[in-house]
Amino acid sequence: MMNRLATLCAALITVVYAAPQAPGTTVQINPRQKYQSFDGIGVSEAFQRSLVLHELDTPSQNLALDYLFSRTKGAGFTILRNGLGSSPDDPFDLMKSIAPVAPRSNSSQLTDSVGTDFNGGYLCGVTNTSCATGDWRQAYADKLVRYIRDYEANGIPISYLGFLNEPDLNTSYASMQSSGQQAADFLEVLYPTLQESGLKTQIACCDGSGWEQNRERLTGIQQAGAEGTLGLVTSHGYSSAPGAPFATDKKVWQTEWSTFDPINYNWYASGSQSEGLTWANHIQQAFAVSNVSGFLYWWGAANTTDNQSLLFVNGTNEVSVTKRLWAHAHFGARFIRPGAMRIAASISGGNSTGSALNVTAFSNTDDGSVAVQVINNGDAAQTVSLGGIGKLSGKGCVVQTWLTNQSHNLTQACAAIQGGRATAQVPGRSLISFIA
């Protein structure tokens, strides 16, 4: 699985499928039935993981960036989540603050320690805090706005600003705790500060460590009457995986999730938490069940020895690719562009009762194309025909298919046209995308 410069896993192998003899299962799409809009998929390089990319030689650096962001060679990520530093200095694994003194409870008194925190606490000025140094909400809001201005001064506009990260946890690393009410207390200062700045950046909240932990904070914000200040609701997937949709009309992103077991390059071997097929299901279910508009893994590239990243970097010239990256690629900008809409997709016929197949579909607004993702979680191959895109002729490659499994990384082929429908076989433990 080690991919050096001479090989690029996105290399395309063109195959024309022979017409299957007996179409069994129909994936029916309905472009008229629209659900949430699609913003994209993404990663972070926080805690100086971008330094790992900077230290690669130029060919290896370009390779890694292509794997992450290219629409023709890689996953096509369109969202990058950056950290806001709070460290007084910048050794590797820490993010330096722009403030003269680091905003931690044991230095500047920005937060009020509850006596058990190593590096946490609650923002001074919110409910249930008592700080000798007073109310720090405006100071924190001013710092956040300054961060955004610094980015924009370098030609980098920031779409969303999050002011919390896993506020339900008491951690040993840079952090700040908050309930929903306490988040609302800060929003009443941050929102007008951001509005008065003239910046177009919107507020995101609250990056809870898990879906249900974030639901609790969102509910608190709603009960405090502050939901209108938000532009985006954000949650991680660690403590509890994405589940039932949040009760909000705001866009929702899953903004961080990974595993910490030893490095795993497999698509499917045993069904472990770090395999590519597992993550293909996570991504698909987040869009189909949890109604997210964006899905982000944790690190894109890092020199870690576990599964916190999608690419593993060793030294200055070695880049290794996990199958998790190719799972994300099926939902990346190669096939689904920001602004697309998720549309209705269902399975019928054949072995659809108790089927091992799961399906999602998206309609692109830029060119009218439709991307349909079919996951086969069973061992046996299943023949699938695609309905709802009109009657097709058999001339040329009318509908492309792209296959990923243990043996393939986005292998391109042409679906057979049978009875006016695109038809292809989905091997066991595989993900195939139809592009029409």
N, C-alpha and C positions, 0 to 999 in steps of 0.2 A: 504493500500500500504506500510505500515511500515514493513520492512524486518529485523528481528533480527537474531541472530545466528542460531536458530533452523530451519530457512527456507532459502533456496537459490532458487531464482526465476528461475535459469537455470536448476532446477531439470527436468529430462526428463520424459515425459509421452509418451509411445509408443502406437501408434494407427495405425491400418491398415485400410485405406479407402476402403470402398466398391466401386466396379467399377461403376463410374457414367454411367448413361444410354445413355446420348446423348452428347458426346464431342462437344462443340460449337466453342471455340476459340483456335487457334493454336499459340503457341509461338515458332517461328522458329529461331534457332540459326545457325550461320555459323562460326565454329572455324577457317576456313581459312581466314576470313576477320578480321584482327587484327587492333586495334587502339592503344591507349596509354598503357604504362606499369603501373602497380599498385604498389605503395610503401606502402600503409597502411592507417589506420585511427589512430587518436591520440587525446591527450588532453594536458593541461598544469596544473601545480600546482604552478604557479607563484604567487608572492606577499605572499609568506609564507603559501600557502594553504596546502603544504605538512606537515606543523606543525600540522594541524588538524588530519592527518593520524598518525603521530608520537604519538599523545596524546591518541589514542585509545588503549584499552587493546589488548593484542596479538591476541586473537581469532577474535575480531572485525576488527583489522587491516588486518589480513589475509583474512577475508571475503571481505573487501573493495578492496584489491589488486586483489583478484580473480575476483570480478565483473569487474574490469577494464582491467586486463591483461591476465587472463586465457583463453586458447583456448578451454577448456572443460566446464568451469563453468561461463564464463562471456563474455565480448565483444571482447576480443582478440585485444586490442589496441597494436600497434607496434611502435608508434611514441610518444615521450615525448618532449614537447617544454618548455625549461627552460628560465628564465629571467636573464638578466645581470644587477646586482644591481648598483644603483647610489646614494643611501642614505648614509649619514655619520654615521648613526646608524641603529639599526634593530628592532624597535618596530613592532608589528604585522601589516601587510599590507604594509610594506616597505621592499625593498631588499637592503641589505648593499653592498656598493662598496668595491672592493679590493684596490681602490686608496686611498692614504693617505688623500686626500681631495675629497669630493664628486664632480663629474664632472657636476655641475649645473651652470647656468648662474649667479647666485648670490653668487657663492663661488670661484671656480677655474678658471672661465672665459674660460672654454672649448668652450662655445657657446656664441654667440653674441645676446643679447636680443634686440627685436625690440621695446621694451618699453611697450608692451601690454601683454607680457607673464608672467605668474606667475612662471612657471617652464620650459619654453620651450626655443625657440631661434634656431639659425642656427649654424652649426659647423663652428668655426673660420677657415678661410682659403678657404672656398668655394666661389663661385660666389656671388656677392652682399653682402658680409660681410666686416666689417672693425673692427678689434679688436686690442686694444692697446697692448694686450699680444701676438699678432702674430698669426702664423698658427699652429693650434692644430691638424691637420689631422694625422700627424705621431704619436703623443702622443696617440690619440684615437685608431689608428690601433695597436700600441704596447700593449695597455691595452686589446684589444679584443683577441689578440694572447696569452697574458698571461692567460686570462680566460680559453682558450682552453687547454693550457699546464697544468694548474692546474687540470682540469677534467681528462686529460689523465694520469697525475701522480697518480690518484686514480683509474685507470683502466677503465675509461669511455671515449671512443672515441666519438667525436662530428662530425656528418655527415655534417651539414650545419650551417653557422654562419650568422645571420641577424644583421645588424647594425642600423636599423631603426624600429620603431614601430608606425604605424599610423601617418606618417610624414605630412599628410594633415591637422591634427588637432592642434589646440591651446588649450592645456589642463592644468588642475591644478595639475596633477600628473607628475611624472618624464617623460620627453619626449624631442624630438628634431624634429624640422620641417625640411623639405627638399623638393625641387622640383626634377624632374628627372635630370636636369643638375647638381644640387648641389650634388646629389647622385653620379653622374658620376665623379665629382671632387674628391670625397672621394675614389671612387673605384680605381682611378689612383694611390692612395697611399696604400690602403688596399690590393689590389690584389698582387702587388709584395712583400709586407711585408709577406703575408700569404704564397706565393710561396717560399720565402727564408727561412721560418721557417721549411720547411720540413714536415709540417702537411698535412694530406690528406683532411682536412676539405675544403668544397667548400662554396662559398658566396651565400647567399639568399637575395633577395630584392623584394619588399620594405614594405610588410605588411601594405599596405594602408588600411584605415578604411572601404573601400568598393571596390567592383570590378572595377567600373569605375574610382574611385580615384587612384587605383593602376595602371590601364591602362595608365592614364596620366603620371605617373612617369616612367613606363616602356618605354613609347614612348620617353620621354625625354632622358633616358639612351641610347636608340637605336639611337636617332638623334645625340647624343654626341659620338657615336662609341664605347660605353663601354659595350654593351651587352655580348660580349665574355668573360668578367670577371666573369659573373654569372654562377652558377651551378644550381640555382633554382629560380623560380619566385613565390613570395608568396603574398597572399592577404587575407584580412578579408571580412566578409559578412555583416557588420553592415550598413554602409551608403548606399550601393547598393549591392544587392544579386548577386552571380555569374551568369553571363549571357553568351554572345557570347565569344568564346575562344579568348585568347590573341594571337596576331600575333607574335609568337615566337616558336623556335624549342626547347626551354628549358622546362624541366619539370615544372609543375605548381602545387602548393598546395594551398588549402583554409586552412588557418592556425589559424583562430579564428572567432568564431561566437557563439552567445547565445542570450537569451532574458532576460528582467529585470522585467517581470511581476511577481505577487505572485506565490509561489511554485505550480507547476502543475504536478500531477502524472498520468494524463490520456493519453491513446493512442488516443482516439477520443471521444470527447463529443460535441464540437461545432465548431471544425475546427480552434481553436485558434493557435496563433503563437508558443506556447510552448508545444503543444501536440506531442506525439510520431509519429503519422502519418504525421504531418507537416514536422518533421525532417527526416523521411524516404524519403519523396519526395525531400527535400533539398539535401540530400546526393546523391540520385540516379541521380538527374538532374545535380549536379556538375560533376559527372563522365560522364554522357551520353551527356550532352549539352556543358558544359564548358571545358571538356577534362582534368580535374584535375587528378593527379596521387596520391594525398593524400588529406584527409579531416580531419580537426581537430575541435572538439568542444572547448569551452573555458576551464573551469575547469572540471577536472574529479570528484573530491570530495571536498566539502567545507562545512562550517557551515553557509552559506548564507541563506537568507530567500526568495530569488527569484530564477530564473531559470538559473543562471550563471553556475551551476554545474549539472552533471548527477547523482551524489550521494550526499545525504545530511547527514551530520554527526552531531549528537547531543550528546555532552558530550564524555564519554569514551567508550561507549558500544552500541551505536545505529547507525545503518546504514540504510538509506532508499533509495530505488531505483526508479528512474523515468522510464517511458516508453521510453524516449528518448535514454536511454542506450541500450535498446533492439533493437531500430531502427538501432543504430550504429552496433550492434552485427551482423546483417545480412551482413555487409560489412567488418567484422573483420577477424582475422586470423584463426578462427574456420573453415571458409569456403573459404576465399580468402587469399592466402599467398603473401607476398612481392615478386615481380618478376612476378606475374601473368599478363596476358594481357587481356584487355577488348576486347571482340569479338562482332561481329554483332548479334543483336537480334531484331526481329520484331514481330508484332502481325497481324494475319489475320484470316478471317472467323468469324463465329458467330456474335457477336455484336462489331466487331472491328471498324466499322465506328462510329466515335465519342465515342470510347470506353473509359471507366473509368480506363482501365488498362495501366500501364506503366511497362516497362521491361528493365533490363540490364543483361549482362552476362559476366563472366570472366572465362578464362581458366588458371588453375594452371600449372606451369612448373615443380613442384616437383613431382607430382604423376599423372598428366594428367587429373585430375578431373575438372568438369565444375560446376560452381555455377551460378544459374539463379535466379534473384530477380524479383518477380512479385508483383506490388502494385495494389490493387483494391481500387480506390478512390470513387467508387459508393456505394450505399446502398445495392444493390442486389448481391448475390453470383454469381460467374461465373465459369463454368467448363472450365478448361484449359488443353490442351494436349501439350506435349513438343516434338518438332521435331528437327532433325538435329544432333542427337546423335547416330544414327544407330538404327537398328531394335532390340527391346528388347524382352526377354522372360519373362515369368511370374513367374520365380522361385526365391524365396528369396526377400529381400528388395533391388531391383536393383537400384531404385532411391529414395533417402530420400527426405522428405519435412519437412520444419521447419516453423511453423506458429506463427506470433505475431499479436495480436490485443488487444482489451480491456480486453479480458478474457484469453489470452494466452501469455506466454513469451517463445518464442523459443520451442514450443511444437513439438516434433519429431513424424513423421509418415512415412509410406511407400506409395508412389504413386501407384495407380492401373496401371497395364499394360494392355492396350486395343488396339488391332490392331497394336501391336508392339511399341506402344508409351506410355510414362508415362503420366498419367492423374490424375488430382486432382481438387477439388473444392476450389476456392479462395473466402472465405466469404467476404461480404461487409466490407469496411473500414479496410482492412487487408493487411499484407505483408507476402508472402510465398516465401521461398527459395527452389528451386529444387537443389539437389546435386547429380550429376551423375558421 
